């Protein structure tokens, strides 16, 4: 199982929020992702928004936080390389524990139960 990065991002106006899942060894470049989303500028969202929409604290970003996003304010972005692995790791909304889940379960029935979909992105990390 590869180590993943979970990043909580927003647009300049703080009107669109994103959770990005990507391999931990890739370099994140906002320009690369902004181009794929058609946004002029992405940045890391303030912790207050993470608490408001995902009910999680800074340092605990996890795909499982989407279960708290009842109004679908956060769009899940998944780097295509994450989908190639058999398993994904995540925090259970606190960073004192980690879970190892089958990717097929996470991106199938679990994501569906959380009433979210995903957008697949391709990050080169160069």
N, CA, C and O atoms as a GROMACS GRO file, in nm:
protein
  504
    1UNK      N    1   0.085  -0.118   0.000
    1UNK     CA    2   0.000   0.000   0.000
    1UNK      C    3   0.089   0.124   0.000
    1UNK      O    4   0.179   0.137   0.083
    2UNK      N    5   0.063   0.212  -0.092
    2UNK     CA    6   0.140   0.335  -0.103
    2UNK      C    7   0.092   0.437   0.000
    2UNK      O    8  -0.025   0.438   0.039
    3UNK      N    9   0.182   0.522   0.041
    3UNK     CA   10   0.146   0.633   0.130
    3UNK      C   11   0.081   0.741   0.044
    3UNK      O   12   0.130   0.774  -0.064
    4UNK      N   13  -0.029   0.796   0.092
    4UNK     CA   14  -0.102   0.898   0.017
    4UNK      C   15  -0.095   1.033   0.086
    4UNK      O   16  -0.076   1.043   0.207
    5UNK      N   17  -0.110   1.138   0.004
    5UNK     CA   18  -0.127   1.273   0.055
    5UNK      C   19  -0.273   1.310   0.035
    5UNK      O   20  -0.332   1.281  -0.069
    6UNK      N   21  -0.329   1.372   0.134
    6UNK     CA   22  -0.463   1.429   0.125
    6UNK      C   23  -0.449   1.579   0.144
    6UNK      O   24  -0.400   1.624   0.248
    7UNK      N   25  -0.490   1.656   0.044
    7UNK     CA   26  -0.479   1.800   0.050
    7UNK      C   27  -0.617   1.863   0.041
    7UNK      O   28  -0.699   1.822  -0.041
    8UNK      N   29  -0.644   1.961   0.126
    8UNK     CA   30  -0.771   2.033   0.125
    8UNK      C   31  -0.747   2.168   0.062
    8UNK      O   32  -0.672   2.250   0.115
    9UNK      N   33  -0.810   2.192  -0.053
    9UNK     CA   34  -0.781   2.309  -0.136
    9UNK      C   35  -0.907   2.389  -0.163
    9UNK      O   36  -1.019   2.340  -0.146
   10UNK      N   37  -0.887   2.512  -0.206
   10UNK     CA   38  -1.001   2.596  -0.247
   10UNK      C   39  -0.960   2.692  -0.357
   10UNK      O   40  -0.841   2.712  -0.384
   11UNK      N   41  -1.061   2.750  -0.421
   11UNK     CA   42  -1.032   2.852  -0.522
   11UNK      C   43  -1.009   2.987  -0.453
   11UNK      O   44  -1.022   2.998  -0.331
   12UNK      N   45  -0.976   3.085  -0.530
   12UNK     CA   46  -0.941   3.217  -0.477
   12UNK      C   47  -1.055   3.280  -0.397
   12UNK      O   48  -1.031   3.348  -0.298
   13UNK      N   49  -1.179   3.257  -0.441
   13UNK     CA   50  -1.295   3.320  -0.376
   13UNK      C   51  -1.350   3.239  -0.259
   13UNK      O   52  -1.448   3.280  -0.196
   14UNK      N   53  -1.289   3.126  -0.230
   14UNK     CA   54  -1.336   3.038  -0.122
   14UNK      C   55  -1.480   2.993  -0.145
   14UNK      O   56  -1.560   2.984  -0.052
   15UNK      N   57  -1.512   2.966  -0.272
   15UNK     CA   58  -1.646   2.919  -0.307
   15UNK      C   59  -1.647   2.776  -0.356
   15UNK      O   60  -1.752   2.712  -0.362
   16UNK      N   61  -1.531   2.723  -0.392
   16UNK     CA   62  -1.519   2.584  -0.436
   16UNK      C   63  -1.409   2.519  -0.354
   16UNK      O   64  -1.300   2.574  -0.338
   17UNK      N   65  -1.440   2.400  -0.302
   17UNK     CA   66  -1.346   2.329  -0.216
   17UNK      C   67  -1.319   2.191  -0.273
   17UNK      O   68  -1.407   2.127  -0.329
   18UNK      N   69  -1.195   2.147  -0.257
   18UNK     CA   70  -1.150   2.021  -0.314
   18UNK      C   71  -1.068   1.942  -0.212
   18UNK      O   72  -0.994   1.999  -0.132
   19UNK      N   73  -1.084   1.811  -0.216
   19UNK     CA   74  -0.997   1.722  -0.143
   19UNK      C   75  -0.921   1.643  -0.249
   19UNK      O   76  -0.980   1.571  -0.329
   20UNK      N   77  -0.790   1.656  -0.248
   20UNK     CA   78  -0.705   1.587  -0.344
   20UNK      C   79  -0.638   1.469  -0.278
   20UNK      O   80  -0.575   1.483  -0.173
   21UNK      N   81  -0.650   1.353  -0.340
   21UNK     CA   82  -0.577   1.232  -0.298
   21UNK      C   83  -0.470   1.207  -0.403
   21UNK      O   84  -0.499   1.197  -0.522
   22UNK      N   85  -0.346   1.197  -0.357
   22UNK     CA   86  -0.236   1.174  -0.451
   22UNK      C   87  -0.128   1.091  -0.382
   22UNK      O   88  -0.121   1.088  -0.260
   23UNK      N   89  -0.043   1.025  -0.460
   23UNK     CA   90   0.067   0.951  -0.400
   23UNK      C   91   0.156   1.044  -0.318
   23UNK      O   92   0.184   1.157  -0.358
   24UNK      N   93   0.200   0.995  -0.204
   24UNK     CA   94   0.280   1.074  -0.113
   24UNK      C   95   0.415   1.114  -0.168
   24UNK      O   96   0.475   1.211  -0.121
   25UNK      N   97   0.464   1.041  -0.267
   25UNK     CA   98   0.596   1.073  -0.321
   25UNK      C   99   0.592   1.168  -0.441
   25UNK      O  100   0.696   1.202  -0.496
   26UNK      N  101   0.474   1.211  -0.481
   26UNK     CA  102   0.462   1.306  -0.591
   26UNK      C  103   0.469   1.448  -0.538
   26UNK      O  104   0.423   1.476  -0.427
   27UNK      N  105   0.526   1.535  -0.616
   27UNK     CA  106   0.532   1.677  -0.583
   27UNK      C  107   0.401   1.742  -0.629
   27UNK      O  108   0.356   1.718  -0.741
   28UNK      N  109   0.342   1.822  -0.544
   28UNK     CA  110   0.217   1.890  -0.579
   28UNK      C  111   0.248   2.028  -0.633
   28UNK      O  112   0.318   2.107  -0.570
   29UNK      N  113   0.193   2.057  -0.751
   29UNK     CA  114   0.208   2.189  -0.813
   29UNK      C  115   0.068   2.242  -0.843
   29UNK      O  116  -0.005   2.184  -0.923
   30UNK      N  117   0.033   2.351  -0.778
   30UNK     CA  118  -0.103   2.404  -0.793
   30UNK      C  119  -0.136   2.438  -0.939
   30UNK      O  120  -0.248   2.417  -0.983
   31UNK      N  121  -0.039   2.488  -1.012
   31UNK     CA  122  -0.063   2.527  -1.151
   31UNK      C  123  -0.108   2.407  -1.234
   31UNK      O  124  -0.196   2.419  -1.319
   32UNK      N  125  -0.046   2.294  -1.210
   32UNK     CA  126  -0.079   2.174  -1.286
   32UNK      C  127  -0.225   2.132  -1.262
   32UNK      O  128  -0.296   2.097  -1.356
   33UNK      N  129  -0.269   2.137  -1.137
   33UNK     CA  130  -0.406   2.098  -1.104
   33UNK      C  131  -0.505   2.207  -1.145
   33UNK      O  132  -0.613   2.177  -1.196
   34UNK      N  133  -0.470   2.333  -1.124
   34UNK     CA  134  -0.558   2.443  -1.163
   34UNK      C  135  -0.596   2.435  -1.310
   34UNK      O  136  -0.711   2.458  -1.346
   35UNK      N  137  -0.499   2.403  -1.394
   35UNK     CA  138  -0.524   2.391  -1.537
   35UNK      C  139  -0.625   2.283  -1.570
   35UNK      O  140  -0.709   2.301  -1.657
   36UNK      N  141  -0.617   2.170  -1.499
   36UNK     CA  142  -0.710   2.061  -1.525
   36UNK      C  143  -0.851   2.094  -1.476
   36UNK      O  144  -0.949   2.045  -1.532
   37UNK      N  145  -0.862   2.176  -1.373
   37UNK     CA  146  -0.993   2.212  -1.319
   37UNK      C  147  -1.051   2.338  -1.382
   37UNK      O  148  -1.169   2.368  -1.362
   38UNK      N  149  -0.969   2.410  -1.456
   38UNK     CA  150  -1.015   2.534  -1.516
   38UNK      C  151  -1.028   2.647  -1.415
   38UNK      O  152  -1.107   2.739  -1.434
   39UNK      N  153  -0.951   2.639  -1.307
   39UNK     CA  154  -0.949   2.745  -1.204
   39UNK      C  155  -0.829   2.834  -1.227
   39UNK      O  156  -0.724   2.788  -1.273
   40UNK      N  157  -0.844   2.961  -1.196
   40UNK     CA  158  -0.731   3.051  -1.214
   40UNK      C  159  -0.627   3.033  -1.104
   40UNK      O  160  -0.508   3.053  -1.127
   41UNK      N  161  -0.672   2.996  -0.985
   41UNK     CA  162  -0.577   2.982  -0.875
   41UNK      C  163  -0.634   2.892  -0.766
   41UNK      O  164  -0.747   2.910  -0.722
   42UNK      N  165  -0.556   2.796  -0.724
   42UNK     CA  166  -0.591   2.710  -0.612
   42UNK      C  167  -0.493   2.736  -0.498
   42UNK      O  168  -0.377   2.770  -0.521
   43UNK      N  169  -0.542   2.721  -0.378
   43UNK     CA  170  -0.454   2.733  -0.262
   43UNK      C  171  -0.505   2.638  -0.154
   43UNK      O  172  -0.613   2.580  -0.166
   44UNK      N  173  -0.427   2.625  -0.048
   44UNK     CA  174  -0.471   2.544   0.064
   44UNK      C  175  -0.581   2.620   0.137
   44UNK      O  176  -0.568   2.739   0.165
   45UNK      N  177  -0.689   2.549   0.167
   45UNK     CA  178  -0.803   2.611   0.236
   45UNK      C  179  -0.772   2.625   0.384
   45UNK      O  180  -0.697   2.547   0.442
   46UNK      N  181  -0.830   2.726   0.444
   46UNK     CA  182  -0.812   2.751   0.586
   46UNK      C  183  -0.876   2.639   0.668
   46UNK      O  184  -0.977   2.581   0.627
   47UNK      N  185  -0.818   2.608   0.784
   47UNK     CA  186  -0.871   2.501   0.869
   47UNK      C  187  -1.018   2.519   0.908
   47UNK      O  188  -1.088   2.420   0.931
   48UNK      N  189  -1.065   2.643   0.914
   48UNK     CA  190  -1.205   2.666   0.951
   48UNK      C  191  -1.300   2.601   0.851
   48UNK      O  192  -1.405   2.549   0.890
   49UNK      N  193  -1.264   2.603   0.722
   49UNK     CA  194  -1.348   2.542   0.620
   49UNK      C  195  -1.347   2.390   0.633
   49UNK      O  196  -1.448   2.324   0.610
   50UNK      N  197  -1.233   2.336   0.668
   50UNK     CA  198  -1.221   2.191   0.687
   50UNK      C  199  -1.314   2.146   0.800
   50UNK      O  200  -1.382   2.044   0.790
   51UNK      N  201  -1.314   2.223   0.907
   51UNK     CA  202  -1.402   2.191   1.020
   51UNK      C  203  -1.549   2.211   0.982
   51UNK      O  204  -1.634   2.131   1.020
   52UNK      N  205  -1.576   2.316   0.909
   52UNK     CA  206  -1.714   2.348   0.872
   52UNK      C  207  -1.774   2.241   0.780
   52UNK      O  208  -1.886   2.195   0.804
   53UNK      N  209  -1.701   2.201   0.677
   53UNK     CA  210  -1.757   2.110   0.577
   53UNK      C  211  -1.729   1.962   0.605
   53UNK      O  212  -1.812   1.877   0.572
   54UNK      N  213  -1.614   1.931   0.665
   54UNK     CA  214  -1.576   1.790   0.685
   54UNK      C  215  -1.578   1.748   0.832
   54UNK      O  216  -1.567   1.629   0.862
   55UNK      N  217  -1.592   1.844   0.922
   55UNK     CA  218  -1.591   1.818   1.066
   55UNK      C  219  -1.463   1.746   1.109
   55UNK      O  220  -1.467   1.654   1.190
   56UNK      N  221  -1.351   1.790   1.053
   56UNK     CA  222  -1.221   1.734   1.091
   56UNK      C  223  -1.123   1.848   1.115
   56UNK      O  224  -1.139   1.959   1.064
   57UNK      N  225  -1.022   1.820   1.193
   57UNK     CA  226  -0.921   1.919   1.231
   57UNK      C  227  -0.801   1.912   1.136
   57UNK      O  228  -0.781   1.813   1.065
   58UNK      N  229  -0.724   2.018   1.136
   58UNK     CA  230  -0.601   2.026   1.058
   58UNK      C  231  -0.512   1.906   1.090
   58UNK      O  232  -0.493   1.872   1.206
   59UNK      N  233  -0.458   1.842   0.986
   59UNK     CA  234  -0.372   1.726   1.003
   59UNK      C  235  -0.446   1.594   0.996
   59UNK      O  236  -0.385   1.488   1.002
   60UNK      N  237  -0.578   1.600   0.983
   60UNK     CA  238  -0.658   1.478   0.980
   60UNK      C  239  -0.740   1.464   0.852
   60UNK      O  240  -0.838   1.390   0.849
   61UNK      N  241  -0.700   1.535   0.746
   61UNK     CA  242  -0.776   1.528   0.621
   61UNK      C  243  -0.781   1.382   0.576
   61UNK      O  244  -0.680   1.312   0.573
   62UNK      N  245  -0.901   1.339   0.540
   62UNK     CA  246  -0.922   1.200   0.502
   62UNK      C  247  -1.045   1.191   0.414
   62UNK      O  248  -1.140   1.267   0.431
   63UNK      N  249  -1.042   1.099   0.322
   63UNK     CA  250  -1.158   1.076   0.237
   63UNK      C  251  -1.282   1.045   0.320
   63UNK      O  252  -1.394   1.074   0.278
   64UNK      N  253  -1.263   0.986   0.437
   64UNK     CA  254  -1.378   0.953   0.522
   64UNK      C  255  -1.447   1.077   0.577
   64UNK      O  256  -1.561   1.069   0.621
   65UNK      N  257  -1.380   1.192   0.574
   65UNK     CA  258  -1.443   1.317   0.614
   65UNK      C  259  -1.558   1.356   0.523
   65UNK      O  260  -1.645   1.434   0.562
   66UNK      N  261  -1.561   1.300   0.402
   66UNK     CA  262  -1.670   1.332   0.310
   66UNK      C  263  -1.806   1.286   0.362
   66UNK      O  264  -1.909   1.336   0.319
   67UNK      N  265  -1.806   1.190   0.455
   67UNK     CA  266  -1.934   1.146   0.512
   67UNK      C  267  -2.000   1.259   0.591
   67UNK      O  268  -2.122   1.256   0.612
   68UNK      N  269  -1.922   1.358   0.634
   68UNK     CA  270  -1.976   1.472   0.708
   68UNK      C  271  -2.017   1.588   0.617
   68UNK      O  272  -2.075   1.685   0.663
   69UNK      N  273  -1.987   1.577   0.489
   69UNK     CA  274  -2.015   1.682   0.392
   69UNK      C  275  -2.153   1.658   0.330
   69UNK      O  276  -2.163   1.617   0.214
   70UNK      N  277  -2.256   1.683   0.406
   70UNK     CA  278  -2.394   1.653   0.365
   70UNK      C  279  -2.440   1.738   0.246
   70UNK      O  280  -2.526   1.695   0.169
   71UNK      N  281  -2.383   1.857   0.230
   71UNK     CA  282  -2.424   1.946   0.122
   71UNK      C  283  -2.333   1.938   0.000
   71UNK      O  284  -2.344   2.020  -0.091
   72UNK      N  285  -2.244   1.842  -0.002
   72UNK     CA  286  -2.152   1.822  -0.114
   72UNK      C  287  -2.078   1.950  -0.154
   72UNK      O  288  -2.076   1.988  -0.271
   73UNK      N  289  -2.019   2.014  -0.055
   73UNK     CA  290  -1.942   2.135  -0.079
   73UNK      C  291  -1.798   2.103  -0.121
   73UNK      O  292  -1.729   2.190  -0.174
   74UNK      N  293  -1.753   1.979  -0.099
   74UNK     CA  294  -1.615   1.941  -0.128
   74UNK      C  295  -1.614   1.839  -0.241
   74UNK      O  296  -1.679   1.734  -0.232
   75UNK      N  297  -1.540   1.870  -0.346
   75UNK     CA  298  -1.525   1.779  -0.460
   75UNK      C  299  -1.401   1.693  -0.440
   75UNK      O  300  -1.293   1.746  -0.414
   76UNK      N  301  -1.416   1.564  -0.451
   76UNK     CA  302  -1.303   1.472  -0.439
   76UNK      C  303  -1.228   1.465  -0.570
   76UNK      O  304  -1.287   1.439  -0.675
   77UNK      N  305  -1.098   1.488  -0.565
   77UNK     CA  306  -1.008   1.474  -0.679
   77UNK      C  307  -0.912   1.361  -0.649
   77UNK      O  308  -0.850   1.359  -0.542
   78UNK      N  309  -0.898   1.268  -0.741
   78UNK     CA  310  -0.812   1.153  -0.718
   78UNK      C  311  -0.712   1.143  -0.832
   78UNK      O  312  -0.750   1.133  -0.949
   79UNK      N  313  -0.584   1.146  -0.798
   79UNK     CA  314  -0.481   1.125  -0.899
   79UNK      C  315  -0.494   0.984  -0.954
   79UNK      O  316  -0.515   0.890  -0.877
   80UNK      N  317  -0.482   0.967  -1.084
   80UNK     CA  318  -0.504   0.837  -1.146
   80UNK      C  319  -0.412   0.729  -1.091
   80UNK      O  320  -0.449   0.612  -1.091
   81UNK      N  321  -0.293   0.766  -1.044
   81UNK     CA  322  -0.200   0.666  -0.989
   81UNK      C  323  -0.254   0.602  -0.860
   81UNK      O  324  -0.219   0.488  -0.829
   82UNK      N  325  -0.337   0.674  -0.786
   82UNK     CA  326  -0.396   0.620  -0.664
   82UNK      C  327  -0.487   0.502  -0.698
   82UNK      O  328  -0.496   0.405  -0.623
   83UNK      N  329  -0.554   0.511  -0.812
   83UNK     CA  330  -0.649   0.408  -0.853
   83UNK      C  331  -0.581   0.278  -0.897
   83UNK      O  332  -0.647   0.175  -0.909
   84UNK      N  333  -0.452   0.283  -0.921
   84UNK     CA  334  -0.379   0.164  -0.965
   84UNK      C  335  -0.345   0.070  -0.851
   84UNK      O  336  -0.315  -0.047  -0.874
   85UNK      N  337  -0.350   0.119  -0.729
   85UNK     CA  338  -0.317   0.037  -0.613
   85UNK      C  339  -0.435  -0.047  -0.568
   85UNK      O  340  -0.550  -0.013  -0.594
   86UNK      N  341  -0.407  -0.157  -0.501
   86UNK     CA  342  -0.513  -0.244  -0.450
   86UNK      C  343  -0.575  -0.186  -0.322
   86UNK      O  344  -0.693  -0.209  -0.295
   87UNK      N  345  -0.495  -0.112  -0.245
   87UNK     CA  346  -0.541  -0.058  -0.118
   87UNK      C  347  -0.517   0.092  -0.111
   87UNK      O  348  -0.430   0.146  -0.180
   88UNK      N  349  -0.596   0.159  -0.027
   88UNK     CA  350  -0.573   0.299   0.007
   88UNK      C  351  -0.567   0.310   0.158
   88UNK      O  352  -0.632   0.233   0.230
   89UNK      N  353  -0.492   0.405   0.205
   89UNK     CA  354  -0.484   0.430   0.348
   89UNK      C  355  -0.548   0.564   0.378
   89UNK      O  356  -0.545   0.656   0.296
   90UNK      N  357  -0.607   0.574   0.497
   90UNK     CA  358  -0.668   0.700   0.537
   90UNK      C  359  -0.684   0.703   0.688
   90UNK      O  360  -0.679   0.600   0.756
   91UNK      N  361  -0.701   0.823   0.739
   91UNK     CA  362  -0.732   0.840   0.880
   91UNK      C  363  -0.883   0.824   0.898
   91UNK      O  364  -0.960   0.860   0.809
   92UNK      N  365  -0.927   0.772   1.012
   92UNK     CA  366  -1.071   0.769   1.040
   92UNK      C  367  -1.117   0.903   1.100
   92UNK      O  368  -1.184   0.907   1.203
   93UNK      N  369  -1.081   1.012   1.033
   93UNK     CA  370  -1.115   1.150   1.071
   93UNK      C  371  -1.039   1.202   1.192
   93UNK      O  372  -1.067   1.312   1.240
   94UNK      N  373  -0.944   1.127   1.242
   94UNK     CA  374  -0.848   1.172   1.343
   94UNK      C  375  -0.713   1.116   1.302
   94UNK      O  376  -0.705   1.006   1.247
   95UNK      N  377  -0.607   1.190   1.329
   95UNK     CA  378  -0.476   1.146   1.280
   95UNK      C  379  -0.400   1.058   1.380
   95UNK      O  380  -0.279   1.039   1.366
   96UNK      N  381  -0.470   1.004   1.477
   96UNK     CA  382  -0.405   0.914   1.572
   96UNK      C  383  -0.419   0.768   1.530
   96UNK      O  384  -0.365   0.680   1.596
   97UNK      N  385  -0.492   0.743   1.422
   97UNK     CA  386  -0.512   0.608   1.371
   97UNK      C  387  -0.510   0.611   1.220
   97UNK      O  388  -0.528   0.716   1.159
   98UNK      N  389  -0.489   0.496   1.160
   98UNK     CA  390  -0.495   0.483   1.014
   98UNK      C  391  -0.569   0.356   0.979
   98UNK      O  392  -0.568   0.258   1.054
   99UNK      N  393  -0.633   0.358   0.864
   99UNK     CA  394  -0.706   0.243   0.812
   99UNK      C  395  -0.648   0.202   0.677
   99UNK      O  396  -0.599   0.287   0.602
  100UNK      N  397  -0.654   0.075   0.648
  100UNK     CA  398  -0.616   0.022   0.518
  100UNK      C  399  -0.741  -0.040   0.458
  100UNK      O  400  -0.795  -0.138   0.510
  101UNK      N  401  -0.787   0.018   0.347
  101UNK     CA  402  -0.910  -0.027   0.284
  101UNK      C  403  -0.884  -0.064   0.139
  101UNK      O  404  -0.795  -0.009   0.074
  102UNK      N  405  -0.962  -0.159   0.088
  102UNK     CA  406  -0.950  -0.195  -0.053
  102UNK      C  407  -0.996  -0.077  -0.138
  102UNK      O  408  -1.102  -0.019  -0.114
  103UNK      N  409  -0.916  -0.043  -0.237
  103UNK     CA  410  -0.949   0.070  -0.325
  103UNK      C  411  -1.084   0.048  -0.392
  103UNK      O  412  -1.162   0.142  -0.408
  104UNK      N  413  -1.112  -0.075  -0.432
  104UNK     CA  414  -1.241  -0.105  -0.498
  104UNK      C  415  -1.358  -0.075  -0.406
  104UNK      O  416  -1.464  -0.032  -0.452
  105UNK      N  417  -1.342  -0.099  -0.277
  105UNK     CA  418  -1.448  -0.068  -0.181
  105UNK      C  419  -1.459   0.082  -0.158
  105UNK      O  420  -1.569   0.138  -0.156
  106UNK      N  421  -1.344   0.148  -0.143
  106UNK     CA  422  -1.344   0.292  -0.115
  106UNK      C  423  -1.404   0.370  -0.231
  106UNK      O  424  -1.488   0.458  -0.210
  107UNK      N  425  -1.363   0.339  -0.354
  107UNK     CA  426  -1.408   0.416  -0.468
  107UNK      C  427  -1.536   0.361  -0.529
  107UNK      O  428  -1.581   0.409  -0.633
  108UNK      N  429  -1.594   0.263  -0.465
  108UNK     CA  430  -1.722   0.206  -0.507
  108UNK      C  431  -1.827   0.231  -0.402
  108UNK      O  432  -1.878   0.343  -0.389
  109UNK      N  433  -1.861   0.126  -0.325
  109UNK     CA  434  -1.973   0.139  -0.230
  109UNK      C  435  -1.953   0.243  -0.120
  109UNK      O  436  -2.050   0.308  -0.080
  110UNK      N  437  -1.832   0.261  -0.068
  110UNK     CA  438  -1.813   0.359   0.039
  110UNK      C  439  -1.834   0.502  -0.010
  110UNK      O  440  -1.902   0.581   0.055
  111UNK      N  441  -1.776   0.534  -0.124
  111UNK     CA  442  -1.792   0.668  -0.180
  111UNK      C  443  -1.938   0.694  -0.216
  111UNK      O  444  -1.990   0.804  -0.196
  112UNK      N  445  -2.002   0.593  -0.269
  112UNK     CA  446  -2.145   0.604  -0.303
  112UNK      C  447  -2.228   0.628  -0.176
  112UNK      O  448  -2.320   0.710  -0.178
  113UNK      N  449  -2.198   0.558  -0.069
  113UNK     CA  450  -2.271   0.573   0.057
  113UNK      C  451  -2.251   0.713   0.116
  113UNK      O  452  -2.337   0.762   0.189
  114UNK      N  453  -2.139   0.777   0.084
  114UNK     CA  454  -2.113   0.912   0.132
  114UNK      C  455  -2.174   1.017   0.038
  114UNK      O  456  -2.162   1.137   0.062
  115UNK      N  457  -2.239   0.971  -0.071
  115UNK     CA  458  -2.306   1.057  -0.169
  115UNK      C  459  -2.211   1.155  -0.236
  115UNK      O  460  -2.244   1.272  -0.257
  116UNK      N  461  -2.094   1.105  -0.268
  116UNK     CA  462  -1.994   1.184  -0.340
  116UNK      C  463  -1.948   1.106  -0.462
  116UNK      O  464  -1.958   0.984  -0.468
  117UNK      N  465  -1.897   1.179  -0.558
  117UNK     CA  466  -1.831   1.117  -0.670
  117UNK      C  467  -1.688   1.169  -0.674
  117UNK      O  468  -1.648   1.247  -0.588
  118UNK      N  469  -1.613   1.126  -0.771
  118UNK     CA  470  -1.474   1.172  -0.780
  118UNK      C  471  -1.444   1.219  -0.920
  118UNK      O  472  -1.508   1.178  -1.018
  119UNK      N  473  -1.347   1.306  -0.928
  119UNK     CA  474  -1.292   1.351  -1.055
  119UNK      C  475  -1.149   1.297  -1.058
  119UNK      O  476  -1.070   1.321  -0.966
  120UNK      N  477  -1.118   1.226  -1.164
  120UNK     CA  478  -0.983   1.171  -1.179
  120UNK      C  479  -0.895   1.275  -1.246
  120UNK      O  480  -0.929   1.329  -1.352
  121UNK      N  481  -0.782   1.304  -1.183
  121UNK     CA  482  -0.686   1.399  -1.237
  121UNK      C  483  -0.555   1.327  -1.262
  121UNK      O  484  -0.530   1.220  -1.208
  122UNK      N  485  -0.473   1.386  -1.344
  122UNK     CA  486  -0.343   1.327  -1.375
  122UNK      C  487  -0.233   1.427  -1.342
  122UNK      O  488  -0.211   1.525  -1.414
  123UNK      N  489  -0.164   1.401  -1.232
  123UNK     CA  490  -0.057   1.488  -1.187
  123UNK      C  491   0.077   1.426  -1.220
  123UNK      O  492   0.103   1.310  -1.188
  124UNK      N  493   0.161   1.502  -1.284
  124UNK     CA  494   0.293   1.450  -1.318
  124UNK      C  495   0.391   1.468  -1.202
  124UNK      O  496   0.482   1.387  -1.184
  125UNK      N  497   0.371   1.572  -1.125
  125UNK     CA  498   0.455   1.595  -1.008
  125UNK      C  499   0.599   1.627  -1.045
  125UNK      O  500   0.691   1.595  -0.969
  126UNK      N  501   0.619   1.689  -1.156
  126UNK     CA  502   0.756   1.721  -1.202
  126UNK      C  503   0.784   1.869  -1.184
  126UNK      O  504   0.894   1.915  -1.216
   0.00000   0.00000   0.00000
